[in-house]
Amino acid sequence: MHIEFRHLRTIKAIHDTGGLAKAADQLNITQSALSHQIKGIEDQAGVELFVRRSKPLKLSAAGMKMLAAAEEILPRVAALETEFSGLIAGSAGRLHIAIECHACFEWLFPVLEQFRKAWPEVDVDIRPGLAFDALPALRKEEVDLVVTSDPEPSPDTDYTPLFDYEPVFVASSTHPLAQKDFVEAADFRGETLITYPVEPARLDVFSQLLTPARIEPAAVRQVELTAVILLLVASNRGVAVLPDWVVRQVRYNSDYVTRPLTADGITRRLYAATRSDETSLPFMAHLTRLARQEAVKLQRH
């Protein structure tokens, strides 16, 4: 038995209009073609779908079962067609985001709130990119956008710059290193370094400063929240290295100070990584614009 969508539409049209002539008009086919179609369906099913010689034309018990299937399936097909039309037009889709920057959650949430209002048909989700390899996941289509400061060049991946930031040393205003104009790798010897709960290779202080110098702090203490890191630093429980915009955003008092890393400072760039064939999707491009606009606000804070 081979039932097509057109057969379901035929059954529903005849039931709704009560006759072959009106159903044929609704379906934009001839009455003769409609009659042949009905005969073909009945031959396949092995049962009559209509009560013959009834006016208006009525469905048999078997026909009512097919009508029930039509009323269940056709709206779902119509919804799918609408969804596909949205995908083609770029107004709908999936946007699953992985974030390799732990501090970026607070920055990204206002961006996503604006995005949600502009693109209600886009399915948005966030996955902490720190818990898995985000860029390989992007290439495997497990996620759709990765916020990263460590681009891995690939012919099928685009990296759209979001903003530059400076990792800065943060210490209590009474800490001995607070008296220096800048700090170097050697200054971390003997210090407790307070970090986000991230493996060292993904932290700027290690990848850009300590690891190349082959220097380890005396201890590493991992803390989830930026505000708690700053409270511990202000209490002289350790030192930290945070993005400059993070410190500006949550600064409460003058109990701690910031200093550049090295005499020249260290500058890093945050990117939105996307698959090359999706970078120009309207909602994807809009998200990166919103992200850059929010970044400007943070840098002016």
C-alpha positions as CSV (number, residue, x, y, z in Angstrom):
1,M,0.0,0.0,0.0
2,H,1.6,3.3,-1.2
3,I,-0.1,6.4,0.3
4,E,1.1,9.8,-0.8
5,F,0.5,13.2,0.6
6,R,-1.7,14.1,-2.3
7,H,-4.0,11.1,-1.4
8,L,-4.4,12.4,2.1
9,R,-5.2,15.9,0.8
10,T,-7.7,14.3,-1.6
11,I,-9.6,12.5,1.2
12,K,-9.6,15.7,3.3
13,A,-10.8,17.9,0.5
14,I,-13.7,15.5,-0.4
15,H,-14.7,15.3,3.3
16,D,-14.5,19.1,3.7
17,T,-16.4,20.0,0.5
18,G,-18.9,17.1,0.5
19,G,-18.5,16.3,-3.3
20,L,-16.1,15.5,-6.1
21,A,-16.7,18.6,-8.1
22,K,-15.9,21.1,-5.3
23,A,-13.0,19.0,-4.1
24,A,-11.5,18.9,-7.6
25,D,-11.8,22.7,-7.8
26,Q,-10.1,23.0,-4.4
27,L,-7.3,20.7,-5.4
28,N,-7.0,22.4,-8.9
29,I,-7.5,19.1,-10.8
30,T,-10.2,17.8,-13.0
31,Q,-13.1,15.8,-11.6
32,S,-12.1,12.9,-13.8
33,A,-8.5,12.9,-12.5
34,L,-9.9,13.0,-9.0
35,S,-12.1,10.0,-9.6
36,H,-9.2,8.0,-11.0
37,Q,-7.1,8.9,-8.0
38,I,-9.8,7.7,-5.6
39,K,-10.1,4.4,-7.5
40,G,-6.3,3.9,-7.4
41,I,-6.2,4.5,-3.6
42,E,-9.1,2.0,-3.1
43,D,-7.5,-0.6,-5.3
44,Q,-4.3,-0.4,-3.2
45,A,-6.1,-0.4,0.1
46,G,-8.5,-3.2,-0.9
47,V,-11.4,-1.4,0.7
48,E,-13.9,1.3,-0.3
49,L,-13.2,4.7,1.1
50,F,-16.6,6.2,0.4
51,V,-20.2,5.3,0.8
52,R,-21.4,5.3,-2.8
53,R,-24.7,7.0,-3.8
54,S,-24.7,9.2,-0.7
55,K,-25.2,13.0,-1.0
56,P,-23.2,14.7,0.2
57,L,-20.4,12.1,-0.5
58,K,-19.6,10.4,2.8
59,L,-16.5,8.5,4.0
60,S,-16.8,4.9,4.9
61,A,-15.3,3.5,8.1
62,A,-12.0,2.9,6.3
63,G,-12.2,6.4,4.8
64,M,-12.6,7.9,8.2
65,K,-9.4,6.2,9.3
66,M,-7.6,7.7,6.4
67,L,-9.1,11.1,7.2
68,A,-7.8,10.8,10.8
69,A,-4.4,10.1,9.4
70,A,-4.7,13.1,7.0
71,E,-5.7,15.5,9.8
72,E,-2.8,14.4,11.9
73,I,-0.1,14.2,9.2
74,L,-0.9,17.2,6.9
75,P,-0.6,19.9,9.6
76,R,2.8,18.5,10.6
77,V,3.9,18.5,6.9
78,A,2.7,22.1,6.6
79,A,4.6,23.1,9.7
80,L,7.7,21.4,8.3
81,E,7.4,23.3,5.1
82,T,7.1,26.6,7.0
83,E,10.2,25.7,9.0
84,F,12.1,24.8,5.8
85,S,11.0,28.1,4.2
86,G,12.4,29.9,7.3
87,L,15.7,28.1,7.0
88,I,15.9,29.0,3.3
89,A,15.1,32.6,4.1
90,G,17.6,32.7,6.9
91,S,15.0,33.6,9.6
92,A,15.1,30.2,11.4
93,G,17.7,27.6,12.3
94,R,19.9,26.3,15.1
95,L,22.5,28.3,17.0
96,H,24.3,26.1,19.5
97,I,27.2,28.1,21.1
98,A,30.3,26.8,22.8
99,I,32.3,29.2,24.9
100,E,36.0,28.7,25.6
101,C,36.2,31.9,27.6
102,H,34.9,31.2,31.1
103,A,34.5,34.9,31.9
104,C,32.5,35.4,28.7
105,F,29.2,34.0,30.0
106,E,28.3,37.3,31.8
107,W,29.2,39.2,28.6
108,L,27.3,37.0,26.3
109,F,24.0,36.8,28.1
110,P,22.9,40.4,27.3
111,V,23.8,39.7,23.7
112,L,21.6,36.6,23.6
113,E,18.7,38.4,25.2
114,Q,18.8,41.0,22.3
115,F,19.2,38.2,19.8
116,R,16.3,36.2,21.1
117,K,13.9,39.1,20.6
118,A,15.1,39.6,17.1
119,W,15.2,36.0,16.0
120,P,12.5,34.1,17.9
121,E,12.5,31.2,15.5
122,V,16.2,30.4,16.0
123,D,16.9,27.5,18.5
124,V,19.6,28.9,20.8
125,D,21.6,26.8,23.3
126,I,24.9,27.3,25.1
127,R,27.5,24.6,25.9
128,P,30.5,25.3,28.1
129,G,33.3,24.8,25.5
130,L,35.7,24.2,28.4
131,A,34.2,20.8,29.0
132,F,35.1,19.4,25.5
133,D,37.1,20.3,22.4
134,A,34.9,23.0,20.9
135,L,36.5,23.6,17.6
136,P,36.5,20.0,16.5
137,A,32.9,19.9,17.6
138,L,32.2,22.9,15.4
139,R,33.6,21.0,12.4
140,K,31.5,17.9,13.3
141,E,28.4,20.2,13.4
142,E,27.8,19.4,17.0
143,V,27.8,23.2,17.8
144,D,27.4,26.1,15.4
145,L,29.5,28.9,16.9
146,V,32.5,28.9,19.2
147,V,33.7,31.9,21.2
148,T,37.5,31.4,21.4
149,S,40.8,33.3,21.7
150,D,42.8,30.4,20.2
151,P,41.9,30.0,16.5
152,E,43.0,26.9,14.7
153,P,43.3,27.8,11.0
154,S,41.0,25.5,8.8
155,P,39.7,26.0,5.3
156,D,36.1,25.3,6.4
157,T,36.1,27.6,9.5
158,D,35.8,31.4,9.6
159,Y,37.0,33.4,12.6
160,T,35.2,36.7,12.9
161,P,37.0,39.1,15.3
162,L,34.9,40.3,18.2
163,F,37.2,42.4,20.3
164,D,40.7,42.7,21.8
165,Y,41.4,42.5,25.5
166,E,44.4,42.5,27.8
167,P,45.0,39.9,30.5
168,V,46.0,41.9,33.6
169,F,47.6,40.9,36.9
170,V,45.3,41.5,39.9
171,A,46.5,41.8,43.5
172,S,45.5,43.3,46.8
173,S,46.5,47.0,47.0
174,T,48.7,46.0,50.0
175,H,50.5,43.1,48.1
176,P,54.2,43.7,47.5
177,L,53.7,43.2,43.7
178,A,51.2,46.1,43.7
179,Q,54.2,48.4,43.9
180,K,55.6,47.3,40.6
181,D,54.7,49.0,37.3
182,F,54.2,45.6,35.7
183,V,54.7,41.9,36.6
184,E,56.7,39.2,34.9
185,A,56.6,35.4,34.9
186,A,59.2,35.1,37.7
187,D,57.0,37.2,40.0
188,F,54.5,34.3,40.2
189,R,57.0,32.1,42.0
190,G,55.8,31.7,45.6
191,E,52.3,33.0,44.8
192,T,48.9,31.4,45.1
193,L,47.3,31.9,41.7
194,I,43.5,32.1,41.8
195,T,41.9,31.0,38.5
196,Y,38.7,29.9,37.0
197,P,38.1,26.1,37.0
198,V,39.8,25.6,33.7
199,E,42.8,23.5,32.7
200,P,46.0,25.6,32.7
201,A,46.6,25.3,28.9
202,R,43.4,27.3,28.3
203,L,44.3,30.1,30.7
204,D,46.1,33.1,29.2
205,V,48.4,33.5,32.2
206,F,49.8,30.0,31.5
207,S,49.7,29.8,27.7
208,Q,51.0,33.4,27.2
209,L,53.3,33.8,30.1
210,L,54.1,31.1,32.6
211,T,54.4,28.0,30.4
212,P,56.8,29.6,27.9
213,A,58.9,30.8,30.8
214,R,58.7,27.3,32.5
215,I,57.5,28.8,35.7
216,E,54.9,27.5,38.0
217,P,53.1,29.4,40.8
218,A,53.4,27.9,44.4
219,A,49.7,26.9,44.3
220,V,46.7,27.2,42.1
221,R,43.2,27.7,43.6
222,Q,40.2,27.4,41.3
223,V,37.1,29.5,41.8
224,E,34.0,29.6,39.7
225,L,32.8,33.2,40.1
226,T,34.7,36.4,39.2
227,A,33.3,38.3,42.2
228,V,34.7,35.6,44.6
229,I,38.1,35.7,42.9
230,L,38.3,39.4,43.5
231,L,37.1,39.1,47.1
232,L,39.9,36.6,47.7
233,V,42.5,38.7,46.0
234,A,41.4,41.8,48.0
235,S,41.8,39.7,51.1
236,N,45.4,38.8,50.2
237,R,44.5,35.1,49.7
238,G,46.3,35.0,46.4
239,V,46.7,36.8,43.0
240,A,44.9,36.5,39.7
241,V,45.0,37.2,36.0
242,L,41.8,38.3,34.4
243,P,40.7,40.0,31.2
244,D,40.8,43.8,31.7
245,W,37.1,44.2,30.7
246,V,36.1,41.7,33.4
247,V,37.8,43.7,36.1
248,R,36.3,46.9,34.9
249,Q,32.8,45.4,34.8
250,V,32.7,44.0,38.3
251,R,35.0,46.4,40.2
252,Y,33.5,47.3,43.6
253,N,36.3,49.1,45.5
254,S,39.9,50.0,45.5
255,D,41.1,47.1,47.6
256,Y,42.9,45.6,44.7
257,V,45.0,46.9,41.8
258,T,45.7,45.8,38.2
259,R,49.1,45.7,36.5
260,P,50.2,44.8,33.0
261,L,51.8,41.4,32.3
262,T,55.3,42.2,31.1
263,A,56.6,45.7,30.2
264,D,54.7,45.7,26.9
265,G,51.6,44.0,28.1
266,I,49.8,41.1,26.4
267,T,47.0,41.6,24.0
268,R,44.6,38.8,23.0
269,R,41.7,38.7,20.5
270,L,38.4,37.0,21.0
271,Y,36.8,35.4,17.9
272,A,33.5,33.9,16.8
273,A,34.3,30.7,15.0
274,T,31.7,29.5,12.5
275,R,31.5,27.0,9.7
276,S,32.4,28.9,6.5
277,D,29.2,28.0,4.7
278,E,27.1,29.4,7.6
279,T,29.0,32.6,8.5
280,S,26.8,34.8,6.2
281,L,23.5,33.4,7.5
282,P,21.5,36.5,8.5
283,F,21.0,35.5,12.1
284,M,24.6,34.4,12.5
285,A,25.9,37.7,11.1
286,H,23.5,39.6,13.4
287,L,24.7,37.8,16.5
288,T,28.4,38.7,15.8
289,R,27.3,42.4,15.3
290,L,25.5,42.4,18.6
291,A,28.5,40.8,20.3
292,R,30.9,43.5,19.0
293,Q,28.5,46.2,20.1
294,E,28.3,44.8,23.6
295,A,32.1,44.5,23.7
296,V,32.4,48.2,22.9
297,K,30.1,48.9,25.9
298,L,32.3,46.8,28.1
299,Q,35.5,48.5,27.1
300,R,33.9,51.9,27.9
301,H,32.6,50.7,31.2
